[in-house]
Every structure is written in structure tokens, then in C-alpha cells.
Amino acid sequence: MANVSISTLMCAIQALNGKFKELEQLLTSETLRDHADIQDLIFSYEKALNELKKAYLEELPGVDNYPSYEELIK
């Protein structure tokens, strides 16, 4: 992975997780027309979150004052 700071990883995780939750809620919408497209987006966001999680957890032991991954995705 490219050299990305832990603070950048933290921001990216929080942003992607927010969008991920938004898309999951959209799946329950009665007016949703493109269910398959939303499912594909959710899968893509989930994959990206997993990659970011791995990078974050690798960097976390070397720094102080950063929340656990679980706290980031609450």
C-alpha cells in the first residue's frame, strides 16, 4: 500500500463507513429501483473498508492517541 498516514486512514475509514451505512439503509427504501446496483456499491465499499482496516491495524501499534478500529466504525 502507498505510504498513507494513520490520520488519513482514519478519515477515510470514517467517511467510507458512513457511506456504507447510508447505502445499507437505502436498500430498505420502498422507492429503490436499482437494488442490484446498490448491492454492488455496498460490496465495493466493504472491500475498500477491509483494505483500509488492514492498513490501519498495521499502523495503530506504532502511534498513541488513535481510537481502535471498532471505535471508528460505531
Biopython code that builds the backbone (N, CA, C, O; Angstrom):
import numpy as np
from Bio.PDB.StructureBuilder import StructureBuilder

atoms = [
    (1, "MET", "N", (0.849, -1.191, 0.000)),
    (1, "MET", "CA", (0.000, 0.000, 0.000)),
    (1, "MET", "C", (0.886, 1.242, 0.000)),
    (1, "MET", "O", (1.994, 1.236, 0.535)),
    (2, "ALA", "N", (0.381, 2.283, -0.600)),
    (2, "ALA", "CA", (1.101, 3.549, -0.626)),
    (2, "ALA", "C", (1.294, 4.068, 0.793)),
    (2, "ALA", "O", (0.552, 3.708, 1.706)),
    (3, "ASN", "N", (2.283, 4.903, 0.959)),
    (3, "ASN", "CA", (2.557, 5.462, 2.273)),
    (3, "ASN", "C", (1.488, 6.501, 2.622)),
    (3, "ASN", "O", (1.513, 7.631, 2.134)),
    (4, "VAL", "N", (0.561, 6.093, 3.470)),
    (4, "VAL", "CA", (-0.557, 6.948, 3.865)),
    (4, "VAL", "C", (-0.520, 7.078, 5.389)),
    (4, "VAL", "O", (-0.328, 6.088, 6.095)),
    (5, "SER", "N", (-0.702, 8.283, 5.883)),
    (5, "SER", "CA", (-0.659, 8.496, 7.327)),
    (5, "SER", "C", (-1.852, 7.842, 8.016)),
    (5, "SER", "O", (-2.893, 7.610, 7.402)),
    (6, "ILE", "N", (-1.682, 7.555, 9.288)),
    (6, "ILE", "CA", (-2.769, 6.934, 10.040)),
    (6, "ILE", "C", (-3.958, 7.891, 10.169)),
    (6, "ILE", "O", (-5.105, 7.447, 10.219)),
    (7, "SER", "N", (-3.694, 9.182, 10.223)),
    (7, "SER", "CA", (-4.817, 10.129, 10.312)),
    (7, "SER", "C", (-5.627, 10.137, 9.009)),
    (7, "SER", "O", (-6.849, 10.282, 9.041)),
    (8, "THR", "N", (-4.956, 9.982, 7.876)),
    (8, "THR", "CA", (-5.659, 9.886, 6.600)),
    (8, "THR", "C", (-6.461, 8.596, 6.534)),
    (8, "THR", "O", (-7.598, 8.591, 6.061)),
    (9, "LEU", "N", (-5.875, 7.505, 7.005)),
    (9, "LEU", "CA", (-6.598, 6.236, 7.052)),
    (9, "LEU", "C", (-7.836, 6.362, 7.930)),
    (9, "LEU", "O", (-8.910, 5.875, 7.576)),
    (10, "MET", "N", (-7.680, 7.015, 9.072)),
    (10, "MET", "CA", (-8.798, 7.178, 9.997)),
    (10, "MET", "C", (-9.936, 7.958, 9.327)),
    (10, "MET", "O", (-11.099, 7.564, 9.422)),
    (11, "CYS", "N", (-9.604, 9.050, 8.659)),
    (11, "CYS", "CA", (-10.628, 9.854, 7.974)),
    (11, "CYS", "C", (-11.309, 9.059, 6.869)),
    (11, "CYS", "O", (-12.529, 9.116, 6.721)),
    (12, "ALA", "N", (-10.531, 8.327, 6.102)),
    (12, "ALA", "CA", (-11.088, 7.537, 5.000)),
    (12, "ALA", "C", (-12.014, 6.447, 5.531)),
    (12, "ALA", "O", (-13.083, 6.213, 4.967)),
    (13, "ILE", "N", (-11.617, 5.788, 6.596)),
    (13, "ILE", "CA", (-12.447, 4.736, 7.190)),
    (13, "ILE", "C", (-13.771, 5.314, 7.663)),
    (13, "ILE", "O", (-14.830, 4.747, 7.396)),
    (14, "GLN", "N", (-13.716, 6.430, 8.356)),
    (14, "GLN", "CA", (-14.945, 7.040, 8.865)),
    (14, "GLN", "C", (-15.859, 7.481, 7.721)),
    (14, "GLN", "O", (-17.074, 7.296, 7.794)),
    (15, "ALA", "N", (-15.290, 8.056, 6.676)),
    (15, "ALA", "CA", (-16.098, 8.507, 5.547)),
    (15, "ALA", "C", (-16.728, 7.329, 4.808)),
    (15, "ALA", "O", (-17.921, 7.347, 4.506)),
    (16, "LEU", "N", (-15.933, 6.314, 4.520)),
    (16, "LEU", "CA", (-16.463, 5.145, 3.814)),
    (16, "LEU", "C", (-17.491, 4.410, 4.651)),
    (16, "LEU", "O", (-18.497, 3.933, 4.125)),
    (17, "ASN", "N", (-17.249, 4.315, 5.940)),
    (17, "ASN", "CA", (-18.197, 3.617, 6.804)),
    (17, "ASN", "C", (-19.530, 4.359, 6.849)),
    (17, "ASN", "O", (-20.588, 3.730, 6.874)),
    (18, "GLY", "N", (-19.487, 5.686, 6.859)),
    (18, "GLY", "CA", (-20.723, 6.467, 6.836)),
    (18, "GLY", "C", (-21.505, 6.222, 5.558)),
    (18, "GLY", "O", (-22.723, 6.046, 5.595)),
    (19, "LYS", "N", (-20.822, 6.209, 4.446)),
    (19, "LYS", "CA", (-21.487, 5.955, 3.162)),
    (19, "LYS", "C", (-22.008, 4.523, 3.103)),
    (19, "LYS", "O", (-23.095, 4.281, 2.579)),
    (20, "PHE", "N", (-21.242, 3.574, 3.637)),
    (20, "PHE", "CA", (-21.639, 2.174, 3.683)),
    (20, "PHE", "C", (-22.964, 2.026, 4.445)),
    (20, "PHE", "O", (-23.879, 1.345, 3.981)),
    (21, "LYS", "N", (-23.057, 2.661, 5.604)),
    (21, "LYS", "CA", (-24.287, 2.605, 6.398)),
    (21, "LYS", "C", (-25.455, 3.249, 5.658)),
    (21, "LYS", "O", (-26.580, 2.753, 5.698)),
    (22, "GLU", "N", (-25.173, 4.354, 4.986)),
    (22, "GLU", "CA", (-26.201, 5.052, 4.201)),
    (22, "GLU", "C", (-26.739, 4.144, 3.088)),
    (22, "GLU", "O", (-27.948, 4.074, 2.869)),
    (23, "LEU", "N", (-25.846, 3.460, 2.400)),
    (23, "LEU", "CA", (-26.261, 2.557, 1.323)),
    (23, "LEU", "C", (-27.064, 1.374, 1.860)),
    (23, "LEU", "O", (-28.031, 0.941, 1.235)),
    (24, "GLU", "N", (-26.662, 0.856, 3.014)),
    (24, "GLU", "CA", (-27.422, -0.250, 3.614)),
    (24, "GLU", "C", (-28.839, 0.192, 3.948)),
    (24, "GLU", "O", (-29.788, -0.567, 3.750)),
    (25, "GLN", "N", (-28.991, 1.408, 4.451)),
    (25, "GLN", "CA", (-30.323, 1.922, 4.756)),
    (25, "GLN", "C", (-31.134, 2.132, 3.486)),
    (25, "GLN", "O", (-32.350, 1.936, 3.477)),
    (26, "LEU", "N", (-30.466, 2.527, 2.426)),
    (26, "LEU", "CA", (-31.135, 2.746, 1.150)),
    (26, "LEU", "C", (-31.760, 1.460, 0.618)),
    (26, "LEU", "O", (-32.782, 1.501, -0.067)),
    (27, "LEU", "N", (-31.153, 0.329, 0.928)),
    (27, "LEU", "CA", (-31.699, -0.958, 0.468)),
    (27, "LEU", "C", (-33.105, -1.223, 0.996)),
    (27, "LEU", "O", (-33.864, -1.979, 0.389)),
    (28, "THR", "N", (-33.455, -0.610, 2.115)),
    (28, "THR", "CA", (-34.782, -0.827, 2.700)),
    (28, "THR", "C", (-35.808, 0.187, 2.192)),
    (28, "THR", "O", (-36.981, 0.136, 2.564)),
    (29, "SER", "N", (-35.356, 1.100, 1.346)),
    (29, "SER", "CA", (-36.250, 2.127, 0.813)),
    (29, "SER", "C", (-37.279, 1.507, -0.128)),
    (29, "SER", "O", (-36.948, 0.666, -0.964)),
    (30, "GLU", "N", (-38.517, 1.930, 0.022)),
    (30, "GLU", "CA", (-39.596, 1.417, -0.825)),
    (30, "GLU", "C", (-39.511, 1.950, -2.247)),
    (30, "GLU", "O", (-40.081, 1.358, -3.163)),
    (31, "THR", "N", (-38.814, 3.046, -2.442)),
    (31, "THR", "CA", (-38.727, 3.650, -3.770)),
    (31, "THR", "C", (-37.462, 3.251, -4.526)),
    (31, "THR", "O", (-37.221, 3.738, -5.630)),
    (32, "LEU", "N", (-36.677, 2.392, -3.956)),
    (32, "LEU", "CA", (-35.425, 1.967, -4.590)),
    (32, "LEU", "C", (-35.705, 1.184, -5.863)),
    (32, "LEU", "O", (-36.497, 0.241, -5.864)),
    (33, "ARG", "N", (-35.050, 1.583, -6.943)),
    (33, "ARG", "CA", (-35.257, 0.923, -8.233)),
    (33, "ARG", "C", (-34.077, 0.037, -8.633)),
    (33, "ARG", "O", (-34.259, -0.976, -9.307)),
    (34, "ASP", "N", (-32.903, 0.409, -8.228)),
    (34, "ASP", "CA", (-31.696, -0.288, -8.688)),
    (34, "ASP", "C", (-31.020, -1.061, -7.551)),
    (34, "ASP", "O", (-29.875, -0.790, -7.192)),
    (35, "HIS", "N", (-31.739, -2.008, -7.006)),
    (35, "HIS", "CA", (-31.274, -2.802, -5.874)),
    (35, "HIS", "C", (-29.921, -3.456, -6.159)),
    (35, "HIS", "O", (-29.033, -3.442, -5.306)),
    (36, "ALA", "N", (-29.764, -4.022, -7.344)),
    (36, "ALA", "CA", (-28.511, -4.712, -7.693)),
    (36, "ALA", "C", (-27.338, -3.735, -7.739)),
    (36, "ALA", "O", (-26.231, -4.075, -7.323)),
    (37, "ASP", "N", (-27.573, -2.544, -8.234)),
    (37, "ASP", "CA", (-26.505, -1.545, -8.294)),
    (37, "ASP", "C", (-26.062, -1.133, -6.890)),
    (37, "ASP", "O", (-24.870, -0.969, -6.628)),
    (38, "ILE", "N", (-27.020, -0.970, -6.004)),
    (38, "ILE", "CA", (-26.698, -0.605, -4.625)),
    (38, "ILE", "C", (-25.942, -1.742, -3.950)),
    (38, "ILE", "O", (-24.997, -1.500, -3.199)),
    (39, "GLN", "N", (-26.350, -2.972, -4.210)),
    (39, "GLN", "CA", (-25.639, -4.133, -3.655)),
    (39, "GLN", "C", (-24.190, -4.149, -4.134)),
    (39, "GLN", "O", (-23.282, -4.440, -3.355)),
    (40, "ASP", "N", (-23.968, -3.837, -5.413)),
    (40, "ASP", "CA", (-22.610, -3.783, -5.956)),
    (40, "ASP", "C", (-21.789, -2.690, -5.272)),
    (40, "ASP", "O", (-20.619, -2.894, -4.951)),
    (41, "LEU", "N", (-22.406, -1.538, -5.054)),
    (41, "LEU", "CA", (-21.716, -0.451, -4.360)),
    (41, "LEU", "C", (-21.356, -0.848, -2.935)),
    (41, "LEU", "O", (-20.252, -0.572, -2.467)),
    (42, "ILE", "N", (-22.284, -1.493, -2.254)),
    (42, "ILE", "CA", (-22.031, -1.939, -0.885)),
    (42, "ILE", "C", (-20.858, -2.913, -0.859)),
    (42, "ILE", "O", (-19.997, -2.836, 0.018)),
    (43, "PHE", "N", (-20.831, -3.814, -1.808)),
    (43, "PHE", "CA", (-19.724, -4.765, -1.886)),
    (43, "PHE", "C", (-18.396, -4.034, -2.101)),
    (43, "PHE", "O", (-17.393, -4.368, -1.470)),
    (44, "SER", "N", (-18.392, -3.046, -2.984)),
    (44, "SER", "CA", (-17.170, -2.280, -3.248)),
    (44, "SER", "C", (-16.708, -1.513, -2.013)),
    (44, "SER", "O", (-15.516, -1.487, -1.705)),
    (45, "TYR", "N", (-17.650, -0.890, -1.308)),
    (45, "TYR", "CA", (-17.304, -0.158, -0.090)),
    (45, "TYR", "C", (-16.794, -1.107, 0.989)),
    (45, "TYR", "O", (-15.851, -0.788, 1.713)),
    (46, "GLU", "N", (-17.420, -2.272, 1.090)),
    (46, "GLU", "CA", (-16.992, -3.251, 2.088)),
    (46, "GLU", "C", (-15.566, -3.724, 1.802)),
    (46, "GLU", "O", (-14.758, -3.868, 2.719)),
    (47, "LYS", "N", (-15.267, -3.960, 0.539)),
    (47, "LYS", "CA", (-13.916, -4.380, 0.156)),
    (47, "LYS", "C", (-12.903, -3.281, 0.488)),
    (47, "LYS", "O", (-11.838, -3.561, 1.038)),
    (48, "ALA", "N", (-13.233, -2.052, 0.158)),
    (48, "ALA", "CA", (-12.341, -0.926, 0.454)),
    (48, "ALA", "C", (-12.138, -0.774, 1.958)),
    (48, "ALA", "O", (-11.020, -0.542, 2.419)),
    (49, "LEU", "N", (-13.222, -0.905, 2.719)),
    (49, "LEU", "CA", (-13.107, -0.805, 4.182)),
    (49, "LEU", "C", (-12.200, -1.893, 4.740)),
    (49, "LEU", "O", (-11.418, -1.634, 5.656)),
    (50, "ASN", "N", (-12.292, -3.090, 4.208)),
    (50, "ASN", "CA", (-11.430, -4.171, 4.678)),
    (50, "ASN", "C", (-9.961, -3.878, 4.400)),
    (50, "ASN", "O", (-9.102, -4.166, 5.234)),
    (51, "GLU", "N", (-9.668, -3.311, 3.239)),
    (51, "GLU", "CA", (-8.288, -2.956, 2.908)),
    (51, "GLU", "C", (-7.780, -1.841, 3.821)),
    (51, "GLU", "O", (-6.648, -1.889, 4.301)),
    (52, "LEU", "N", (-8.623, -0.842, 4.054)),
    (52, "LEU", "CA", (-8.243, 0.250, 4.948)),
    (52, "LEU", "C", (-8.089, -0.232, 6.382)),
    (52, "LEU", "O", (-7.202, 0.226, 7.102)),
    (53, "LYS", "N", (-8.945, -1.149, 6.797)),
    (53, "LYS", "CA", (-8.845, -1.714, 8.141)),
    (53, "LYS", "C", (-7.500, -2.392, 8.326)),
    (53, "LYS", "O", (-6.840, -2.198, 9.347)),
    (54, "LYS", "N", (-7.094, -3.174, 7.359)),
    (54, "LYS", "CA", (-5.814, -3.871, 7.448)),
    (54, "LYS", "C", (-4.672, -2.867, 7.604)),
    (54, "LYS", "O", (-3.806, -3.034, 8.463)),
    (55, "ALA", "N", (-4.674, -1.829, 6.773)),
    (55, "ALA", "CA", (-3.623, -0.812, 6.842)),
    (55, "ALA", "C", (-3.652, -0.073, 8.179)),
    (55, "ALA", "O", (-2.603, 0.187, 8.768)),
    (56, "TYR", "N", (-4.843, 0.263, 8.655)),
    (56, "TYR", "CA", (-4.987, 0.974, 9.931)),
    (56, "TYR", "C", (-4.458, 0.137, 11.081)),
    (56, "TYR", "O", (-3.723, 0.632, 11.935)),
    (57, "LEU", "N", (-4.836, -1.131, 11.099)),
    (57, "LEU", "CA", (-4.395, -2.009, 12.185)),
    (57, "LEU", "C", (-2.891, -2.255, 12.160)),
    (57, "LEU", "O", (-2.285, -2.507, 13.201)),
    (58, "GLU", "N", (-2.290, -2.184, 10.982)),
    (58, "GLU", "CA", (-0.833, -2.315, 10.884)),
    (58, "GLU", "C", (-0.130, -1.088, 11.457)),
    (58, "GLU", "O", (0.941, -1.210, 12.052)),
    (59, "GLU", "N", (-0.720, 0.086, 11.284)),
    (59, "GLU", "CA", (-0.115, 1.335, 11.758)),
    (59, "GLU", "C", (-0.432, 1.635, 13.222)),
    (59, "GLU", "O", (0.342, 2.322, 13.888)),
    (60, "LEU", "N", (-1.524, 1.147, 13.717)),
    (60, "LEU", "CA", (-2.018, 1.506, 15.045)),
    (60, "LEU", "C", (-1.042, 1.238, 16.188)),
    (60, "LEU", "O", (-0.908, 2.087, 17.069)),
    (61, "PRO", "N", (-0.352, 0.087, 16.213)),
    (61, "PRO", "CA", (0.547, -0.157, 17.347)),
    (61, "PRO", "C", (1.690, 0.854, 17.478)),
    (61, "PRO", "O", (2.243, 1.004, 18.568)),
    (62, "GLY", "N", (2.051, 1.536, 16.419)),
    (62, "GLY", "CA", (3.171, 2.468, 16.465)),
    (62, "GLY", "C", (2.810, 3.889, 16.832)),
    (62, "GLY", "O", (3.677, 4.763, 16.824)),
    (63, "VAL", "N", (1.548, 4.146, 17.153)),
    (63, "VAL", "CA", (1.122, 5.517, 17.458)),
    (63, "VAL", "C", (0.301, 5.559, 18.739)),
    (63, "VAL", "O", (-0.248, 4.549, 19.180)),
    (64, "ASP", "N", (0.230, 6.739, 19.320)),
    (64, "ASP", "CA", (-0.578, 6.949, 20.522)),
    (64, "ASP", "C", (-1.805, 7.788, 20.172)),
    (64, "ASP", "O", (-1.819, 8.502, 19.170)),
    (65, "ASN", "N", (-2.810, 7.691, 20.995)),
    (65, "ASN", "CA", (-3.987, 8.551, 20.915)),
    (65, "ASN", "C", (-4.850, 8.372, 19.674)),
    (65, "ASN", "O", (-5.506, 9.319, 19.240)),
    (66, "TYR", "N", (-4.861, 7.187, 19.102)),
    (66, "TYR", "CA", (-5.776, 6.903, 17.996)),
    (66, "TYR", "C", (-6.763, 5.834, 18.457)),
    (66, "TYR", "O", (-6.386, 4.902, 19.166)),
    (67, "PRO", "N", (-8.012, 5.968, 18.058)),
    (67, "PRO", "CA", (-9.030, 5.005, 18.501)),
    (67, "PRO", "C", (-8.848, 3.639, 17.839)),
    (67, "PRO", "O", (-8.203, 3.509, 16.798)),
    (68, "SER", "N", (-9.428, 2.640, 18.468)),
    (68, "SER", "CA", (-9.427, 1.311, 17.868)),
    (68, "SER", "C", (-10.279, 1.354, 16.602)),
    (68, "SER", "O", (-11.072, 2.276, 16.408)),
    (69, "TYR", "N", (-10.110, 0.363, 15.754)),
    (69, "TYR", "CA", (-10.906, 0.304, 14.528)),
    (69, "TYR", "C", (-12.388, 0.219, 14.859)),
    (69, "TYR", "O", (-13.216, 0.847, 14.197)),
    (70, "GLU", "N", (-12.718, -0.549, 15.873)),
    (70, "GLU", "CA", (-14.122, -0.723, 16.256)),
    (70, "GLU", "C", (-14.755, 0.610, 16.667)),
    (70, "GLU", "O", (-15.927, 0.862, 16.385)),
    (71, "GLU", "N", (-13.965, 1.464, 17.338)),
    (71, "GLU", "CA", (-14.478, 2.773, 17.722)),
    (71, "GLU", "C", (-14.704, 3.669, 16.504)),
    (71, "GLU", "O", (-15.605, 4.508, 16.507)),
    (72, "LEU", "N", (-13.894, 3.492, 15.474)),
    (72, "LEU", "CA", (-14.040, 4.307, 14.260)),
    (72, "LEU", "C", (-15.333, 4.010, 13.523)),
    (72, "LEU", "O", (-15.920, 4.904, 12.914)),
    (73, "ILE", "N", (-15.777, 2.775, 13.574)),
    (73, "ILE", "CA", (-16.932, 2.390, 12.757)),
    (73, "ILE", "C", (-18.237, 2.305, 13.544)),
    (73, "ILE", "O", (-19.208, 1.715, 13.072)),
    (74, "LYS", "N", (-18.263, 2.882, 14.720)),
    (74, "LYS", "CA", (-19.501, 2.896, 15.511)),
    (74, "LYS", "C", (-20.556, 3.724, 14.823)),
    (74, "LYS", "O", (-21.668, 3.855, 15.335)),
]
sb = StructureBuilder()
sb.init_structure("model")
sb.init_model(0)
sb.init_chain("A")
sb.init_seg("    ")
for serial, (resi, resn, name, xyz) in enumerate(atoms, 1):
    if name == "N":
        sb.init_residue(resn, " ", resi, " ")
    sb.init_atom(name, np.array(xyz, "f"), 0.0, 1.0, " ", f" {name:<3s}", serial, name[0])
structure = sb.get_structure()
